[in-house]
Amino acid sequence: MNPAWLELPVRDAVAPLRQALEARGVAVLAAPPGTGKTTLVPLALAGLVDGAPGPVRRVLVAEPRRLAVRAAARRMAWLLGEPVGRRVGYTVRGERKVGPDTVVEVVTTGVLLQRLQREAELGGVDAVVLDECHERHLDADTALAFLLDVRAALRPELQLLCASATSDTAAWAGLLGGEDGPAPVVEAHGVSYPVEVVWAPPPRAVRPPHGTRTDPALLDHVAATVRRALGERGGDLLCFLPGVGEIARVAGLLAGTVDAEVLQLHGQAPQSVQDAALAAGDRRRVILATSVAESSLTVPGVRTVVDCGLAREPRTDHARGLSGLVTVRASLAAGRQRAGRAGREAPGAVYRCWAEVEDARAPRFPAPEIALADLTGFALQAACWGDPDARGLALPDRPPGGAMAAARQTLTALGAVDATGRATERGLRIARTGLHPRLGRALLDGTGAVGAHRAAELVALLSEEPPRALGDDLLTVWRTVRGARDPYASRWQQEVRRLRNAASPPARPDVPDRPGGSGTPSARTAAPSDAVAAGLVVALAYPERIARARTADGPYLMASGTAAETGGGSALAGAGWLAVAVADRPAGSPSARIQRAVALDEQTARLAGASLLTERTEVRWVVPPGGRRGDVAARRVEELGAIELAAAPLTDPDPGLLRAALLEGLAREGVGSLLNWSAKAVGLRQRLALLHRVLGAPWPDVGDEALAAVAEDWLEPELSRARRRSDLERLDTAAALQRLLPWATGEAGRLDELAPERITVPSGARIRVDYSGERPVLAVKLQELFGWQAAPALVDGRVPLTVHLLSPAGRPAAVTGDLASFWREGYRAVRAELRGRYPRHAWPEHPGAE
């Protein structure tokens, strides 16, 4: 064995770790990055380290990323002095390098979950190491819960080790130990050299990240900081950036401006680049990396770290059916991990591209993925495990109830679970594909519709995201990748081969062309075109993202009800229908942004979205665009989710729906404007309003809102016979209002007493009272009141009557609320004026006594 293992700090923890596992079967290892926990500990547990006691045992090591799997396997094989595939091998999705002598196998946590679902006992495996458990990936949390179940029910002798690069181990120890008390915690202390912190905030303010967008000004500053650090420090430089796009931009800014080799380290990087980044070179290097280099990988030769301070986290918008990654402020724990990379081999420095005061607003730890991500895949794993609600799983954090409910709804629509949440046979087949359930469904159903090879090729495009430089039209991307020979095309072809195997034997597709129909996607022509095939498979994966253009040049409406738009210069512009594969919703935007899609036709949309096809009767009050007069619209509507496909007039609508539509119209337009109010009705309404204002109950409120709220009480039976606006306008509102009077209490009979419609004056005339103002008004010729000392008060004497006194010609002469006072003080002046104008009329000096 290569003597280099003797220099790994973790070697001192091997013996106590063995003892802990022998005693309890479970343990937690806390060892910072660079101590050798990922490479030496599995070899020691397998008995492959020089002088290790006991027989050779088989160890399974689970890593969160494919890049880390390959790197760990290569490093362990190097220590043993042999190639990968002999005693140390690895398996990632679509690639396996193991042999008959392999005893240490490194796998992704996703591969481990697949194996547990196929063979829960993990026959032949003596120990499982869950590495980097502190990163809180969903697959790792799920695998740990399943393994604890296996130990409790099937294989208590299976040893389980959680390895963490941080010292926050209490929760893991408690989870592993269960009722027997916390599991043993073994710590390995690495050689830690001092790391100088250099605060290097941007010279001017930068915009905070929105969605996946990072302010270019920050990336310009990061590139400038890299150049500065190269001039001030020696050794290799490791720069942390949130994603592949940011890495590519900073690499472009550095190209030709630094005397160093610039490498881009991320999960999609070619194997040669990954190898170059993880091995010491002869030339000085700048490694631009995502968070994959925080703890999963050891990058030798690094003396300087430049940290942009950002990270990517998953987010799911359950209401709109959108999920993806967003850029966020990195946690303080991540910042410590990143800075520590500069002090693994010698004293170093970290340049932090933000102001020190901003750390006060940063989260302490990264949020666990289970709290943020789309849980559809997790829910299917739990259902296949026999625990649909995941209540019996020993998880570090419980899954959010809303996210689990949304996941269950999706799985039910896919036919992956039954009404009780248990996995169906179809659900088991989807789970065995190793894909997200949506993509698994597209592979199985697409195989029967477009053929196994084309279905595999298209689903591989969805699972292995192509470079953004290839454009937003997936059909064009598909045709381009088919003939390419670049690293992405190689990975894609490898995934295609795996998916073809996963899809066989071909499933009988069960996607009807309409609810209750017997057609399937295979009911099309025997060989659909590539364009049809692409649209169908993408739409099978994401039926709620089927979108139709609202106008000739967009925007679009998705079946989920979400508005969406293509980017400027999109190759998809002008397509009437789209099957959207990738979309996000930028912060503050009312519409989703379509990033990857393929055009399709309505027939294909109906076929793939059959579960969303509905027919319904729609009877509602509709106000035409730009119009003010609404009316009842009754239609039979065919829809694909929120997309209206066709509509036809409904001649005999349901009376209940019709009634509801008319009431909606009354509520929206108001009874004051929608109904026809005769003078008699207006007068009655004004009288009732006065009584309600003065006396309250039992006299009714007859304001617009109040009348609309009780329309069913006072507009029946006329409302039941009405079918449209014109019927409402013909209603006798005066007669209808009578129904609101307090007949039950007997007070209705006092209406004319409390608020009379007319009042008899001394001349014998019956004069109408005007109730339109705040106080009732009696407008009467002055001479008709001769002999009337005082005007009566209404509403049992509570409301004085205002008298408008008119000349013999009916013109206003005076206004008074106190007729007796007018006779005493105002009449003389009015008499003098009117006597001159109207000499033929009698003008007594004391009219109140006449």
C-alpha positions in Angstrom: 0.0 0.0 0.0 1.2 3.5 -0.8 2.9 4.9 2.3 1.1 8.2 1.7 -1.7 6.9 3.9 0.5 7.4 6.9 0.4 11.1 6.4 -3.4 11.4 6.5 -4.5 12.9 9.8 -7.5 10.6 10.1 -5.3 7.5 10.6 -5.4 8.2 14.4 -9.2 7.9 14.4 -9.3 4.6 12.6 -8.8 2.4 15.7 -11.4 4.1 17.9 -13.8 4.2 14.9 -13.5 0.4 14.5 -14.1 -0.1 18.2 -17.2 2.1 18.1 -18.7 0.2 15.2 -18.0 -3.1 16.7 -19.6 -2.1 20.0 -22.7 -0.3 18.7 -22.8 -0.9 14.9 -23.3 2.8 14.3 -20.9 5.8 14.7 -20.4 9.4 13.6 -17.0 10.5 12.2 -16.3 14.3 12.4 -13.3 15.1 10.3 -12.6 18.3 8.4 -11.8 18.2 4.6 -8.3 17.1 3.8 -7.9 14.7 6.7 -8.5 11.6 4.5 -11.8 10.5 5.9 -13.2 9.8 2.4 -10.3 7.7 1.3 -8.6 6.0 4.2 -11.6 5.2 6.4 -13.4 2.9 3.9 -10.1 1.1 3.2 -9.6 0.6 6.9 -13.1 -0.7 7.5 -12.7 -3.1 4.6 -9.4 -4.4 6.1 -7.3 -3.2 3.2 -4.9 -1.0 5.2 -1.6 -2.5 6.1 -1.8 -4.2 9.5 -5.6 -4.0 9.6 -7.1 -6.8 11.9 -9.7 -9.3 10.8 -10.9 -10.5 7.4 -11.5 -8.3 4.4 -15.1 -6.9 4.5 -17.2 -5.3 1.8 -17.9 -1.6 2.3 -20.3 0.7 0.4 -19.4 4.4 0.4 -22.1 6.9 -0.6 -21.2 10.3 -1.9 -23.6 13.2 -2.8 -22.1 13.8 -6.3 -20.8 11.8 -9.2 -17.7 13.9 -9.4 -16.9 13.1 -5.8 -17.6 9.4 -6.4 -15.0 9.1 -9.2 -12.5 11.2 -7.3 -12.8 9.1 -4.1 -12.5 5.8 -6.0 -9.4 7.0 -7.9 -7.8 8.3 -4.7 -8.4 5.0 -2.9 -7.2 2.9 -5.8 -4.0 5.1 -6.0 -3.4 4.4 -2.3 -3.6 0.7 -3.0 -1.4 1.0 -6.0 -3.9 -0.4 -8.5 -6.4 0.8 -11.1 -10.0 1.6 -10.4 -12.2 -1.5 -10.8 -10.1 -4.0 -8.9 -10.5 -3.9 -5.1 -11.9 -0.4 -5.3 -14.7 0.4 -7.8 -17.5 2.9 -8.3 -21.0 3.1 -9.7 -22.8 6.2 -10.9 -25.9 6.5 -12.9 -25.1 5.0 -16.3 -21.5 4.0 -15.5 -20.0 1.2 -13.4 -16.4 0.1 -12.8 -16.2 -2.8 -10.5 -14.7 -6.3 -10.7 -14.9 -9.7 -9.0 -12.3 -8.5 -6.4 -14.0 -5.2 -5.5 -14.6 -4.9 -1.8 -15.0 -1.1 -1.6 -17.5 0.4 -3.9 -18.2 4.1 -4.1 -21.7 5.1 -5.3 -23.9 8.2 -5.4 -26.6 8.4 -2.8 -29.1 8.0 -5.6 -27.6 4.7 -6.7 -27.7 3.6 -3.1 -31.4 4.3 -2.9 -32.0 2.3 -6.0 -30.2 -0.7 -4.5 -32.1 -0.4 -1.2 -35.3 -0.5 -3.1 -34.3 -3.5 -5.1 -32.6 -5.4 -2.2 -33.2 -3.8 1.1 -30.9 -6.3 2.9 -27.9 -5.2 0.9 -26.6 -8.8 0.8 -22.9 -9.1 1.0 -22.3 -5.6 2.3 -20.8 -5.4 5.8 -20.7 -1.6 6.3 -22.1 1.5 4.7 -20.4 4.9 4.9 -22.6 8.0 4.3 -20.1 10.7 3.4 -20.6 14.4 3.7 -23.9 14.0 5.5 -23.6 17.6 6.8 -24.5 18.8 3.3 -28.1 17.7 4.0 -28.9 16.4 0.5 -32.3 14.9 0.3 -31.1 11.6 -1.2 -28.5 11.2 1.7 -31.2 11.9 4.3 -33.5 9.4 2.7 -30.8 6.7 2.4 -29.9 7.2 6.1 -33.6 6.7 7.1 -33.9 3.5 5.0 -30.6 2.1 6.3 -31.8 2.7 9.9 -34.9 0.7 9.0 -32.8 -2.1 7.5 -30.7 -2.3 10.7 -33.8 -2.3 12.9 -35.8 -4.9 11.0 -33.5 -7.0 8.7 -29.8 -6.7 9.4 -28.8 -5.5 12.9 -25.2 -6.5 12.1 -24.9 -4.0 9.2 -22.5 -1.3 10.3 -23.5 2.3 9.5 -21.1 5.3 9.6 -22.1 8.9 9.0 -19.0 11.0 8.1 -19.2 14.8 8.4 -16.8 17.5 7.6 -18.1 19.6 10.5 -18.2 19.2 14.2 -22.0 19.6 14.5 -22.6 15.9 15.1 -25.1 15.8 18.0 -28.1 15.4 15.8 -26.5 12.7 13.8 -25.4 10.8 16.9 -29.0 11.0 18.3 -30.5 9.8 15.1 -28.2 6.9 14.7 -28.3 5.8 18.3 -32.1 5.9 18.7 -33.5 4.5 21.9 -30.1 3.2 23.0 -28.7 6.7 23.4 -26.5 8.7 21.1 -24.1 6.9 18.8 -20.4 7.2 19.5 -18.8 10.2 17.9 -15.1 9.9 16.8 -13.3 13.1 15.9 -10.3 13.4 13.6 -8.3 16.6 13.8 -6.6 17.7 10.7 -3.5 19.8 10.4 -4.9 23.3 10.2 -2.8 26.1 9.1 -3.7 29.7 9.7 -5.9 31.4 7.0 -5.8 35.2 6.7 -9.1 36.7 6.0 -9.0 39.6 3.4 -12.3 41.5 3.1 -12.6 42.6 -0.5 -16.1 44.1 -1.1 -17.0 45.4 -4.5 -16.0 49.1 -5.0 -19.7 50.0 -5.7 -23.0 48.4 -4.7 -24.1 45.4 -6.7 -27.7 44.1 -7.1 -28.6 41.1 -5.0 -29.2 37.8 -6.9 -32.6 37.2 -8.4 -33.5 33.7 -9.3 -30.4 32.3 -11.0 -29.2 35.8 -12.1 -26.0 37.2 -10.6 -25.1 40.8 -11.1 -22.4 40.9 -13.8 -20.8 43.7 -11.8 -20.1 41.2 -9.0 -18.6 38.7 -11.4 -16.3 41.5 -12.8 -15.2 42.2 -9.2 -14.6 38.5 -8.5 -12.4 38.3 -11.6 -10.5 41.4 -10.5 -10.1 39.9 -7.0 -8.6 36.8 -8.5 -6.1 38.9 -10.4 -5.3 40.8 -7.2 -4.8 37.6 -5.2 -2.6 36.0 -7.8 -0.3 39.0 -7.5 -0.3 39.0 -3.7 -0.1 35.3 -3.0 1.6 32.2 -4.2 0.3 28.7 -5.0 -2.8 27.7 -6.7 -6.1 29.6 -6.3 -9.6 28.2 -5.7 -12.5 30.5 -6.5 -16.0 29.6 -5.4 -19.0 30.7 -7.6 -22.6 29.6 -7.5 -23.1 27.9 -10.8 -21.8 26.9 -14.2 -22.9 30.1 -15.9 -21.0 32.3 -13.4 -17.9 30.1 -13.8 -17.9 30.4 -17.5 -18.3 34.2 -17.3 -15.4 34.6 -14.9 -13.3 32.2 -16.9 -13.9 34.4 -19.9 -12.9 37.5 -18.0 -9.6 35.9 -16.8 -8.7 34.4 -20.2 -5.4 35.9 -21.4 -5.1 38.2 -18.4 -3.5 35.9 -15.8 -0.4 33.8 -15.9 -2.1 30.6 -14.8 -4.1 27.7 -16.1 -7.8 28.4 -15.6 -9.9 25.3 -14.9 -13.6 25.0 -14.5 -14.7 22.5 -11.9 -18.3 21.4 -11.7 -20.5 18.4 -12.2 -20.8 18.9 -15.9 -17.1 19.5 -16.6 -15.3 17.0 -18.9 -13.5 14.1 -17.1 -10.1 15.5 -18.3 -10.8 18.9 -16.6 -12.0 17.2 -13.4 -8.8 15.1 -13.3 -6.6 18.2 -13.9 -8.3 20.1 -11.1 -8.0 17.3 -8.6 -4.3 16.6 -9.3 -1.3 18.8 -8.6 0.1 20.3 -11.8 3.4 21.8 -13.0 1.9 25.2 -13.8 0.1 27.5 -11.4 -3.7 27.0 -11.5 -6.9 29.0 -11.0 -9.7 26.5 -10.2 -13.2 28.1 -10.6 -15.6 25.8 -8.7 -19.1 25.4 -7.5 -19.8 24.3 -3.9 -18.7 20.8 -5.0 -15.2 21.8 -3.8 -16.3 22.9 -0.3 -15.9 19.5 1.3 -16.5 16.6 -1.1 -13.2 17.0 -3.0 -9.7 17.8 -2.0 -8.0 20.2 -4.5 -4.2 20.0 -3.8 -1.8 22.9 -4.1 -4.4 25.6 -3.1 -3.0 28.5 -0.9 -5.6 31.1 -1.8 -9.4 31.1 -1.9 -11.6 33.7 -3.5 -15.2 33.4 -2.2 -18.0 35.3 -4.0 -20.3 34.6 -1.1 -23.1 33.0 -3.1 -24.6 29.5 -3.4 -27.5 27.8 -5.1 -30.4 26.2 -3.4 -33.5 24.4 -4.8 -36.9 26.2 -4.7 -40.3 24.9 -5.7 -43.4 26.9 -6.6 -46.1 24.3 -6.0 -48.9 26.7 -7.1 -47.3 27.2 -10.5 -45.6 23.8 -11.0 -42.2 25.4 -11.3 -39.0 24.3 -9.6 -35.3 25.0 -10.0 -32.3 26.5 -8.4 -32.0 30.0 -7.0 -29.0 32.0 -6.0 -28.8 32.9 -2.3 -26.3 34.2 0.2 -24.0 31.3 1.3 -24.2 30.3 5.0 -21.6 31.1 7.5 -20.8 27.3 7.7 -20.2 27.2 4.0 -17.9 30.3 4.3 -15.9 28.5 6.9 -15.6 25.4 4.8 -14.5 27.4 1.8 -11.9 29.4 3.7 -10.5 26.2 5.2 -9.5 25.0 1.8 -6.7 27.6 1.8 -5.1 26.2 4.9 -4.9 22.5 4.2 -1.2 22.2 3.3 0.3 25.6 4.4 -0.7 29.0 5.7 -3.1 30.7 3.2 -5.6 33.4 2.7 -9.2 33.8 1.8 -10.5 36.9 -0.1 -14.2 37.4 0.7 -16.0 39.5 -1.9 -18.4 41.2 0.5 -18.2 43.5 3.5 -17.7 42.0 6.9 -20.9 43.5 8.3 -22.9 41.5 5.8 -22.1 38.3 7.8 -24.6 39.5 10.4 -27.4 38.8 7.9 -26.1 35.4 6.6 -27.7 32.1 7.8 -25.6 30.0 10.1 -26.1 26.8 8.2 -27.5 25.9 4.8 -31.1 24.9 4.7 -31.7 21.1 4.4 -32.8 20.2 0.9 -35.9 18.4 2.2 -37.3 21.8 3.4 -36.9 23.5 0.0 -37.0 21.0 -2.9 -39.7 19.3 -5.0 -40.5 16.2 -3.0 -42.2 14.2 -5.7 -39.2 11.8 -6.1 -38.8 11.5 -2.3 -42.5 10.8 -1.9 -42.3 8.0 -4.5 -39.2 6.5 -2.7 -41.2 6.6 0.6 -44.2 5.0 -1.1 -42.1 2.2 -2.6 -40.5 1.7 0.8 -43.9 1.1 2.3 -44.2 4.4 4.2 -46.2 6.8 2.0 -46.4 9.6 4.5 -42.8 9.1 5.6 -44.0 9.3 9.2 -42.1 6.1 10.2 -38.8 7.2 8.7 -36.0 8.5 11.0 -35.3 11.7 9.1 -33.2 14.6 10.4 -36.0 16.9 9.4 -39.7 16.2 8.7 -40.9 16.9 5.1 -43.2 20.0 4.9 -46.8 18.9 4.7 -47.7 21.2 1.8 -44.8 19.9 -0.3 -45.7 16.3 0.5 -49.4 16.9 -0.5 -48.3 18.4 -3.8 -46.0 15.5 -4.4 -48.8 13.0 -3.6 -51.1 14.8 -6.1 -48.5 14.6 -8.8 -47.8 10.9 -8.2 -51.6 10.1 -8.2 -51.9 11.9 -11.6 -49.0 9.8 -12.9 -50.6 6.6 -11.7 -47.6 5.9 -9.5 -49.6 5.6 -6.2 -53.1 4.5 -5.4 -55.8 6.3 -3.4 -54.0 5.2 -0.1 -50.7 6.5 -1.3 -49.2 3.0 -1.8 -46.9 2.6 -4.8 -48.6 0.9 -7.8 -46.8 -1.5 -10.1 -46.5 1.4 -12.5 -45.0 3.5 -9.7 -42.4 0.7 -9.0 -41.4 0.7 -12.6 -41.1 4.5 -12.6 -39.0 4.4 -9.5 -36.6 1.8 -11.0 -35.7 4.1 -13.9 -33.7 6.2 -11.4 -35.3 9.3 -12.8 -37.6 12.0 -11.4 -41.1 10.4 -11.5 -42.1 12.9 -14.2 -39.3 11.8 -16.4 -39.8 8.1 -15.6 -43.4 8.5 -16.7 -42.3 10.2 -20.0 -39.8 7.4 -20.6 -42.3 4.5 -20.1 -45.2 6.1 -21.9 -43.0 7.7 -24.5 -41.4 4.3 -25.4 -44.8 3.0 -26.5 -45.6 6.2 -28.4 -42.3 7.1 -30.2 -40.1 4.1 -29.8 -37.6 3.2 -27.0 -34.6 4.8 -28.6 -36.1 8.2 -29.3 -37.9 8.3 -25.9 -34.6 7.5 -24.2 -32.8 10.2 -26.2 -35.4 12.8 -25.4 -35.6 12.0 -21.7 -31.8 12.0 -21.5 -32.0 15.6 -22.7 -34.3 16.4 -19.8 -32.2 14.6 -17.2 -28.8 15.6 -18.4 -29.4 19.3 -19.1 -27.7 20.5 -22.3 -25.4 23.5 -22.4 -27.4 26.7 -22.6 -25.3 27.8 -25.6 -27.3 25.2 -27.7 -30.4 27.4 -27.5 -33.9 27.1 -26.1 -35.5 24.9 -28.8 -35.1 21.3 -27.6 -35.8 19.9 -31.1 -32.8 21.8 -32.4 -30.7 20.8 -29.4 -31.7 17.1 -29.9 -30.6 17.2 -33.5 -27.4 18.9 -32.7 -26.4 16.6 -29.9 -27.1 13.5 -31.9 -24.2 14.2 -34.2 -21.8 15.8 -31.7 -18.7 14.4 -30.2 -18.1 16.7 -27.3 -18.1 15.8 -23.5 -21.8 16.6 -23.1 -22.8 14.4 -26.1 -20.7 11.6 -24.6 -22.5 11.8 -21.2 -25.9 12.1 -23.0 -25.2 9.0 -25.1 -24.2 7.1 -22.0 -27.5 8.1 -20.4 -29.5 7.1 -23.5 -28.0 3.6 -23.3 -29.0 3.3 -19.6 -32.5 4.6 -20.2 -33.1 2.2 -23.1 -32.3 -0.7 -20.7 -34.5 0.9 -18.0 -37.4 1.1 -20.3 -37.4 -2.5 -21.4 -39.5 -4.4 -21.7 -41.6 -1.8 -23.3 -44.5 -0.6 -21.2 -48.0 -0.6 -22.6 -48.7 3.1 -22.7 -51.8 4.2 -20.8 -52.3 7.8 -21.8 -55.8 8.2 -23.3 -56.4 10.7 -25.9 -59.3 12.0 -23.9 -60.9 11.2 -20.5 -62.6 7.8 -20.7 -61.2 7.2 -24.2 -59.3 4.1 -25.2 -56.7 5.7 -27.4 -53.0 5.9 -26.5 -50.0 7.8 -27.8 -49.3 4.7 -29.9 -52.6 5.3 -31.7 -50.8 7.9 -33.8 -49.1 7.0 -37.0 -46.5 4.2 -36.6 -43.6 6.6 -36.9 -44.3 10.2 -35.8 -41.8 12.8 -36.9 -39.0 14.0 -34.7 -40.9 17.2 -34.1 -44.0 15.3 -32.9 -42.0 12.9 -30.9 -40.1 15.7 -29.1 -43.3 17.6 -28.2 -45.1 14.4 -27.0 -42.3 13.2 -24.7 -41.6 16.6 -23.2 -45.4 17.2 -22.7 -45.7 13.7 -21.1 -43.1 14.7 -18.5 -44.6 18.1 -17.8 -48.3 18.1 -18.9 -49.1 21.1 -16.7 -46.5 23.1 -18.7 -48.2 22.6 -22.0 -48.6 26.2 -23.2 -50.6 28.0 -25.9 -49.9 31.4 -27.3 -52.5 34.0 -26.3 -51.7 36.1 -29.3 -49.9 35.5 -32.6 -46.5 36.4 -31.1 -47.1 35.4 -27.5 -47.2 35.5 -24.5 -48.3 32.0 -23.5 -50.6 30.5 -20.9 -49.6 27.2 -19.4 -52.1 24.5 -18.5 -51.2 25.2 -14.9 -52.6 28.7 -15.3 -49.2 30.4 -15.2 -48.4 33.1 -17.8 -45.1 32.5 -19.6 -42.9 34.2 -22.1 -39.9 33.2 -24.3 -36.7 35.2 -24.2 -35.8 37.8 -26.8 -34.6 36.3 -30.1 -36.0 32.9 -29.1 -36.1 30.2 -31.8 -39.5 29.3 -30.5 -41.1 32.6 -31.3 -44.3 32.3 -33.3 -45.1 28.7 -32.2 -48.8 28.3 -31.3 -48.2 25.6 -28.8 -45.2 24.7 -26.7 -44.2 21.8 -24.4 -42.1 23.6 -21.8 -39.3 21.6 -20.3 -37.5 24.3 -18.2 -38.9 27.5 -16.9 -38.5 29.7 -13.9 -40.2 32.8 -12.5 -37.8 35.7 -12.0 -38.3 37.6 -8.7 -40.9 40.3 -9.2 -42.0 39.0 -12.6 -45.7 38.2 -13.2 -44.8 35.7 -15.9 -42.6 32.6 -16.0 -39.5 32.7 -18.2 -39.3 29.8 -20.7 -35.8 28.5 -21.0 -36.2 25.2 -22.8 -39.2 24.1 -24.8 -40.3 22.4 -28.0 -43.1 23.3 -30.4 -46.1 21.0 -30.6 -49.6 20.9 -32.2 -52.9 20.8 -30.5 -53.5 17.1 -31.2 -50.2 16.2 -29.4 -51.1 18.6 -26.6 -54.5 16.9 -26.1 -52.8 13.5 -26.2 -50.1 14.2 -23.7 -52.3 16.3 -21.4 -55.2 13.9 -21.5 -55.4 13.8 -17.7 -56.0 17.6 -17.7 -58.8 17.6 -20.3 -62.1 18.6 -18.9 -65.5 19.7 -20.1 -67.6 22.0 -18.0 -70.6 24.1 -18.1 -69.9 27.8 -17.6 -72.7 30.2 -16.7 -71.5 33.5 -15.5 -71.9 37.3 -15.7 -69.6 38.7 -18.4 -68.7 42.3 -19.1 -67.2 42.6 -22.6 -63.8 44.2 -22.9 -64.2 48.0 -22.9 -67.9 47.6 -22.2 -70.0 48.6 -19.2 -73.1 46.5 -19.7 -72.6 42.9 -18.7 -74.9 40.0 -19.3 -75.2 36.3 -18.7 -73.0 34.1 -20.8 -73.8 30.4 -20.9 -71.3 28.1 -22.6 -70.0 24.5 -22.7 -66.3 24.8 -22.4 -63.5 22.2 -23.2 -60.3 22.9 -21.4 -56.8 21.5 -21.0 -56.1 22.7 -17.5 -56.4 26.4 -17.6 -56.2 26.6 -21.5 -59.6 27.0 -23.2 -59.7 24.7 -26.2 -63.3 25.2 -27.5 -66.6 26.7 -26.4 -70.2 26.4 -27.7 -73.3 28.3 -26.6 -75.4 26.6 -24.0 -79.1 26.9 -24.8 -80.6 25.4 -21.6 -78.3 26.2 -18.7 -78.8 24.8 -15.2 -81.3 27.1 -13.3 -79.0 27.1 -10.3 -76.0 28.3 -12.3 -78.2 30.8 -14.1 -79.4 32.2 -10.8 -75.8 32.4 -9.5 -74.8 34.4 -12.6 -77.6 36.9 -12.3 -76.7 37.4 -8.6 -73.1 37.9 -9.6 -74.2 40.6 -12.1 -76.2 42.3 -9.3 -73.2 42.2 -7.1 -70.8 43.5 -9.7 -72.8 46.2 -11.4 -75.0 47.1 -8.4 -78.8 47.0 -8.1 -78.9 50.8 -8.6 -77.6 50.6 -12.1 -78.7 47.2 -13.3 -82.4 47.3 -12.2 -85.0 49.7 -13.6 -86.1 52.0 -10.8 -89.5 53.7 -11.5 -90.4 56.9 -9.7 -92.6 54.9 -7.3 -89.8 52.5 -6.5 -87.3 55.3 -6.0 -89.7 57.0 -3.6 -90.4 53.9 -1.6 -86.6 53.2 -1.4 -86.0 56.7 -0.1 -88.7 56.4 2.5 -87.3 53.1 3.7 -83.8 54.5 3.8 -85.0 57.3 6.1 -86.7 54.8 8.5 -83.6 52.6 8.6 -81.3 55.6 9.2 -83.5 56.9 12.1 -85.0 53.8 13.6 -82.8 50.9 12.4 -84.2 47.4 12.7 -86.7 46.1 11.7 -86.6 48.6 8.9 -84.3 47.3 6.2 -81.1 48.8 4.8 -81.8 49.5 1.2 -78.4 50.7 0.0 -76.9 49.1 -3.2 -74.6 46.7 -1.4 -77.2 45.7 1.2 -79.9 45.1 -1.5 -77.4 43.0 -3.6 -76.6 40.9 -0.6 -80.2 40.0 0.0 -81.3 39.9 -3.6 -82.6 36.4 -3.3 -85.0 37.6 -0.5 -86.7 40.5 -2.3 -86.3 39.6 -6.0 -88.1 36.2 -5.9 -89.9 34.8 -7.7 -89.0 37.2 -10.6 -85.3 36.2 -10.2 -86.1 32.5 -10.9 -87.8 33.4 -14.2 -85.0 35.7 -15.4 -82.4 34.5 -17.9 -80.6 37.6 -19.0 -80.0 41.3 -18.2 -83.1 42.5 -20.0 -85.2 40.3 -17.7 -83.7 42.0 -14.7 -84.3 45.4 -16.2 -88.1 44.7 -16.5 -88.6 43.7 -12.9 -91.2 45.7 -10.9 -88.7 47.0 -8.2 -91.4 48.8 -6.3 -93.4 45.7 -5.8 -90.3 43.7 -5.0 -89.2 46.2 -2.4 -92.5 45.6 -0.5 -91.1 42.1 0.4 -88.5 43.7 2.6 -90.9 45.5 4.8 -91.2 44.2 8.3 -94.4 42.4 7.8 -93.7 39.7 10.5 -93.5 42.3 13.3 -96.5 44.3 12.1 -94.4 47.4 11.6 -95.0 47.4 7.9 -98.5 48.8 8.4 -97.0 52.0 9.9 -95.0 52.9 6.8 -97.4 55.7 5.7 -97.8 56.9 9.3 -94.0 57.2 9.9 -92.9 58.3 6.4 -96.0 59.2 4.4 -95.8 59.5 0.7 -98.1 62.5 0.6 -99.2 65.1 3.3 -102.6 66.8 3.2 -102.2 70.6 3.6 -104.9 73.1 4.8 -106.0 73.8 1.2 -107.1 70.1 1.0 -104.3 69.2 -1.5 -102.2 66.1 -1.0 -98.6 67.1 -1.6 -95.8 64.5 -2.3 -92.9 64.5 0.2 -89.4 64.5 -1.3 -87.2 62.0 0.6 -84.2 62.3 -1.6 -82.1 64.5 0.7 -80.9 64.2 4.3 -84.3 65.6 5.5 -87.7 65.2 3.9 -88.9 68.2 1.9 -92.5 69.4 1.3 -92.6 71.8 -1.7 -96.0 73.7 -1.6 -97.5 77.0 -2.6 -97.4 79.4 0.3 -101.2 80.2 0.1 -102.0 76.5 0.5 -100.6 76.6 4.0 -102.7 79.5 5.3 -104.2 78.3 8.5 -101.4 75.8 9.3 -99.5 77.0 12.3 -96.7 74.4 12.2 -95.6 71.6 9.8 -95.8 68.0 11.2 -92.6 66.1 12.1 -92.2 62.6 10.6 -91.1 59.3 12.1 -93.0 59.7 15.4 -91.9 63.3 15.6 -88.2 62.5 15.3 -87.6 64.1 11.9 -88.6 67.7 11.2 -90.2 68.4 7.8 -88.4 71.1 5.7 -90.9 73.3 3.8 -90.1 74.9 0.5 -92.6 77.7 0.2 -93.6 78.5 -3.4 -95.1 81.6 -5.1 -98.5 81.3 -6.9 -96.5 80.6 -10.1 -94.6 77.8 -8.4 -91.3 79.6 -8.0 -89.3 79.3 -4.7 -90.1 82.1 -2.3 -88.7 80.8 1.0 -87.4 77.7 2.9 -88.1 76.9 6.5 -87.8 74.1 9.0 -90.0 76.0 11.5 -93.2 77.2 9.9 -94.5 78.9 13.1 -91.3 81.0 13.3 -91.6 81.8 9.6 -95.2 83.2 10.2 -93.9 85.4 13.0 -90.6 86.7 11.5 -90.2 85.9 7.8 -93.7 86.1 6.3 -94.0 89.9 6.4 -91.1 90.4 4.0 -92.2 87.6 1.7 -95.8 89.0 1.7 -94.7 92.4 0.7 -92.8 91.0 -2.3 -95.4 88.6 -3.5 -98.3 91.0 -2.9 -96.8 93.4 -5.5 -96.3 90.6 -8.0 -99.6 88.8 -7.5 -102.2 91.5 -6.4 -105.2 89.4 -7.3 -104.3 86.8 -4.6 -105.2 87.2 -1.0 -102.3 88.0 1.4 -103.6 88.1 4.9 -101.6 89.7 7.7 -101.9 86.6 10.0 -102.1 83.5 7.8 -101.2 81.0 10.5 -104.5 81.9 12.2 -106.7 81.7 9.2 
